Amino acid sequence: MPRYNNPRKTWRYSNDFKISAVKMSYQPDIQSKQVADALGIHPLMLSRWRKEYREGKIQGDSHKRVGVSKKKKSVPAKKLTEQAQLKKEIERLKKENNLLKKWQQFLAEQHQNDLDSSSDSDQS
């Protein structure tokens, strides 16, 4: 059995990031798997975050809870005009883009922290 000198890297995500991912997954035209793939996380992790969010275990600083209703009274897509559908799609894409920007910033900070900690250990 091989021995590992270094433990595996465990990613820790902030509550704000988790809440953003959960909110994105609750968008009507987006599947949870798509959100998980876009963020580079496993779909089961996102499902766990959604459950924890519903149970109130994950709370953000200044974020409001997402209303998750079992039955949605939405207007059928056939009745929406093409312009309304396009506006809806633009809003969804803007939210997705903002979430991905936050994820990129998070990764950059993590990378910088890893570089800082490795340079500190080199100096010792």
Residue pairs with C-beta under 8 A, 6 or more apart in sequence:
11 110
13 106
14 106
15 58
15 59
15 60
15 61
16 60
16 61
16 63
17 102
17 103
17 106
18 49
18 52
18 53
18 58
19 53
19 58
19 59
19 60
19 63
20 99
20 102
21 35
21 36
21 39
21 41
21 46
21 49
21 99
22 46
22 49
22 50
22 53
22 58
22 66
23 66
23 95
24 30
24 35
24 95
24 96
24 99
25 31
25 32
25 35
25 36
25 46
25 50
26 50
26 66
26 68
27 92
27 95
28 72
28 74
29 88
29 89
29 92
30 92
30 96
32 43
32 46
32 47
32 50
33 43
35 46
36 42
36 43
36 45
36 46
37 43
38 96
38 99
38 100
39 46
39 99
39 100
39 103
40 103
49 58
52 58
53 65
53 66
54 68
77 85
80 88
